[in-house]
Amino acid sequence: MSLKFNSYIKSVSVINNNIEKLALNFILWSFLALSILYVLFLGNMVSNIVERRSLEKEALALTSEVGEFELTYLSMSNNIDYSLSKSLGFKETKAIFAKRKSIGLRTEPSSPIKISKNDL
């Protein structure tokens, strides 16, 4: 009986030892994989921060360039007058406005306005 018990204990200890080694290997490989992912994510964040800062500098440069263009436009628009436009070949047009014909309320200028009861 003790011989069977000793062999059983040895086989159980081998199984437990294998399970412990397997668990240790799993924990170490998981730690290695998580460490690699951490380094990748951290590197990605740092590169995004550097890219964002460079884009902010570029946006600031473009904003100042737009401001310069606006000042140039305003200074050029102040120089435009009637004589310059005439020398460039532009001429003033006569405005023609559209107007409605009366709908029959007044037939003559001196006659009173006729209002039907439904209009009020």
C-alpha positions as CSV (number, residue, x, y, z in Angstrom):
1,M,0.0,0.0,0.0
2,S,2.8,2.4,0.8
3,L,4.4,1.7,-2.5
4,K,1.3,2.7,-4.4
5,F,0.9,5.8,-2.2
6,N,4.5,6.9,-2.8
7,S,4.1,6.5,-6.5
8,Y,0.8,8.4,-6.4
9,I,2.4,11.3,-4.4
10,K,5.3,11.4,-6.9
11,S,2.9,11.6,-9.8
12,V,0.9,14.3,-8.1
13,S,4.0,16.3,-7.3
14,V,5.1,16.0,-10.9
15,I,1.7,17.3,-12.0
16,N,1.8,20.1,-9.5
17,N,5.3,21.0,-10.5
18,N,4.3,21.1,-14.2
19,I,1.3,23.2,-13.4
20,E,3.5,25.6,-11.5
21,K,6.0,25.8,-14.3
22,L,3.1,26.4,-16.8
23,A,1.6,29.1,-14.6
24,L,5.0,30.8,-14.2
25,N,5.7,30.6,-18.0
26,F,2.2,32.1,-18.6
27,I,2.8,34.9,-16.1
28,L,6.3,35.7,-17.6
29,W,5.1,35.7,-21.2
30,S,2.1,37.8,-20.3
31,F,4.3,40.3,-18.5
32,L,6.6,40.4,-21.6
33,A,3.7,41.0,-23.9
34,L,2.2,43.7,-21.7
35,S,5.6,45.4,-21.5
36,I,6.0,45.4,-25.3
37,L,2.4,46.8,-25.7
38,Y,3.2,49.5,-23.0
39,V,6.4,50.6,-24.9
40,L,4.5,50.7,-28.2
41,F,1.6,52.8,-26.8
42,L,4.0,55.1,-25.0
43,G,6.1,55.6,-28.1
44,N,2.9,56.3,-30.1
45,M,1.7,58.9,-27.6
46,V,5.1,60.7,-27.6
47,S,5.2,60.8,-31.4
48,N,1.6,62.2,-31.4
49,I,2.6,64.9,-29.0
50,V,5.6,65.9,-31.1
51,E,3.4,65.9,-34.2
52,R,0.7,68.0,-32.5
53,R,3.3,70.6,-31.4
54,S,4.7,70.9,-34.9
55,L,1.2,71.3,-36.3
56,E,0.4,74.0,-33.7
57,K,3.5,75.9,-34.9
58,E,2.4,75.5,-38.5
59,A,-1.1,76.7,-37.6
60,L,0.4,79.8,-35.9
61,A,2.5,80.6,-38.9
62,L,-0.5,80.3,-41.2
63,T,-2.6,82.5,-38.9
64,S,0.0,85.2,-39.0
65,E,0.2,84.9,-42.8
66,V,-3.5,85.2,-43.1
67,G,-3.4,88.3,-40.9
68,E,-0.7,89.8,-43.2
69,F,-2.9,89.1,-46.3
70,E,-5.9,90.8,-44.5
71,L,-3.8,93.9,-43.9
72,T,-2.6,94.0,-47.5
73,Y,-6.2,93.6,-48.7
74,L,-7.4,96.4,-46.4
75,S,-4.6,98.7,-47.5
76,M,-5.3,98.0,-51.2
77,S,-9.1,98.4,-50.8
78,N,-8.6,101.9,-49.3
79,N,-6.8,102.9,-52.5
80,I,-9.8,102.1,-54.8
81,D,-11.8,105.1,-55.8
82,Y,-14.0,106.3,-58.6
83,S,-11.2,107.7,-60.8
84,L,-9.2,104.4,-60.5
85,S,-12.2,102.3,-61.5
86,K,-12.9,104.7,-64.4
87,S,-9.3,104.5,-65.6
88,L,-9.6,100.6,-65.5
89,G,-12.6,100.7,-67.8
90,F,-15.4,100.4,-65.3
91,K,-18.4,102.7,-65.7
92,E,-21.4,103.4,-63.5
93,T,-24.7,101.8,-64.3
94,K,-28.2,103.1,-64.0
95,A,-30.1,101.0,-61.5
96,I,-33.4,99.7,-62.7
97,F,-35.8,98.6,-59.9
98,A,-38.8,96.4,-60.3
99,K,-42.1,97.7,-59.1
100,R,-45.5,96.1,-58.8
101,K,-48.5,97.3,-60.6
102,S,-51.4,98.3,-58.4
103,I,-54.0,95.6,-57.9
104,G,-56.9,98.0,-58.5
105,L,-57.3,99.6,-55.1
106,R,-56.7,103.0,-56.6
107,T,-57.9,103.9,-60.0
108,E,-57.0,107.6,-59.8
109,P,-54.6,109.5,-57.6
110,S,-57.4,111.6,-56.2
111,S,-59.9,108.8,-55.6
112,P,-60.2,107.3,-52.1
113,I,-58.8,103.9,-51.4
114,K,-61.4,101.1,-51.5
115,I,-60.9,98.5,-48.9
116,S,-63.1,95.5,-48.7
117,K,-64.3,94.2,-45.3
118,N,-62.3,91.0,-45.5
119,D,-59.0,92.8,-45.8
120,L,-59.1,94.0,-42.2
